[in-house]
Amino acid sequence: MALGFFSRLKQGLSRSTQKLGGGLTSVFTKRKLDEEALEELEDLLITADLGPNVAERIIESFRRSRFGAEVTDEEIRDALAEEIATILEPVAKPFEPDPAHKPHVVLVVGVNGVGKTTTIGKMARFFGEQGKKVMMVAGDTFRAAAVEQLQVWGERTNCPVIAGPPNCDAAGLAFEGLKRATAEQADLLFIDTAGRLHNKSALMEELAKVIRVMRKFDETAPHTVLLVLDATTGQNAMEQVRVFRELVNVTGLVVTKLDGSARGGIVVALADSFGLPVHAVGVGEQAEDLRPFEAQDYARGLVGLPEAEKKE
């Protein structure tokens, strides 16, 4: 029987849950929530990649509301899930194409290897199944593998892929893609990009040129700039957000590869530090394993709790 998404999310977060949940069990086996326990909990939250700011915030909340009381690990899990959900709620915003733009142009950025191309393919399938007309531009023109990968996704999803010869001008290709997508009345245009961060100035120039050239055709493009992050990089994802926000106006995040990571807490740190919408998370290789981000499900999955009952 196919697993529901919460089950897949929980399974995908299992390594993160073991790290955090296992620590909670060892710290809280019916004991008083005193300063020593709070210190241990703070260390645990930091090592689980929630970051020092989030850890401090949660500890202060616990100090105000539960200090001195006897607690079990189950009670702490419940309270922790509530605190984490509170941090995540403001950023849990599924991506919705704006029908005022036809096509709605999505520029997808991120360092090489984070899963940009796969994310585009999965999103193309998701929106294609909703009846949207989707087109894609293979704008990482320096990597033949990225172009081929996007073309495979194009065949799978029955979405046209605009590609050029190796090392062709990415900005010119994006322009042609936008022109064609407009003529064919596409609802969505996803543009893949290079992610060679070792040469930041060259990457900045390339991304700036892509945007500048597209705006000669549509001065409002791109309508979304999606930064894809690999959860396995942990705190390094924070630096990637900082860098890409300098390069382009990032409007939202997608976090991939949670199933291979013990660092699922990084999503909480990102939400707290940047407040950027988290549109989707990836918990596996299948197309259906990239899903809209839901704060409460994520918080409960992270600390190892069952799915909350949905209100009617």
Residue, then its C-alpha position, 0 to 999 in steps of 0.5 A: m500500500a502506498l504511504g501517505f505523505f506524512s508517513r513518507l515525510k516522517q520516514g524521510l526525517s527519520r535520521s533527523t528524528q533519531k538524532l533529536g528524539g533519541g536525545l530527548t529520551s535520554v535527557f527526559t526520563k521523568r525528571k524536573l525541568d531545571e537549569e541542568a535539563l534546560e542546558e542539555l536540551e539547548d545543546l541538543l537543539i543546537t546539535a540538531d541544526l535548529g541553530p542557537n537563536v531558535a534553541e535559546r528562544i525555545i529554552e526561554s519559553f520552556r523556562r517561563s512555562r514549565f520550569g521546575a515541573e516534572v516532565t517526560d520525553e513525550e511532554i517535551r516532544d509535544a511542547l517542542a513540536e508546538e514551539i517549532a510549528t509556531i516558528l514554521e507557520p509564517v513561512a509555510k506557503p505553498f507555491e501558487p502560480d499567479p494567473a495575472h502572469k502568463p507565463h509565470v516565470v520561475l527562475v530556479v537558483g542554487v549551487n550545483g548538486v542541490g537538486k535544482t533540475t530534479t526539483i524543476g522536473k517534479m514541480a513541472r509534473f505536479f502542476g502539469e497534473q493540475g492541468k497547467k501548461v508548463m515549459m522549461v528552459a535548460g539554462d545550466t548550459f555548461r553542464a551537459a548532464a543538467v541539460e540531458q536530465l531536464q530533457v528526460w523530465g520533459e519527456r516524462t512530464n510531456c512538457p517542452v524543454i528549450a535547450g541550446p548547444p553546449n556553452c550557449d548564452a544562458a540569457g539568450l536561451a531564457f529570452e527565447g524560452l520566455k518568448r516561446a512560452t508567451a506565444e504558446q500561452a504557457d502557464l508556467l516557465f521554469i528556468d534552470t540556472a548554473g550554480r558555480l559558487h566558487n566564482k561568485s562574481a561570474l555567477m552574479e554576472e550571469l544571473a543578472k544578465v539572465i534577468r536583464v535580458m528577460r526584462k527586455f521582453d517582460e519587465t516583470a520577469p522573473h515572477t518567482v526566484l526559487l532557491v533550492l537547498d540541500a538539507t544534508t549541508g546543514q548550517n552551510a545552507m544558511e550561508q547559501v541563502r545569504v550569498f544568493r540573496e546578494l546575487v538575486n532577489v530570492t523569493g522562496l525556498v525549496v529544501t531537498k534531500l531530507d531523506g538523506s540527512a540528519r539535519g532536518g532542523i535546518v529548516v527551522a533555523l532558515a525560517d527563523s533567520f530569514g523568514l523566506p517562504v518555504h514552498a516545498v520539501g523533498v523527502g525522496e527520489q519519486a516525483e510525489d516526494l516533493r510536496p508543499f511544506e506544512a508547518q505542523d506536519y514537519a514539526r511533528g515529524l521532526v520530533g517523532l510524533p504521529e500526525a495531528e488530527k486534521k480539523e474538519 
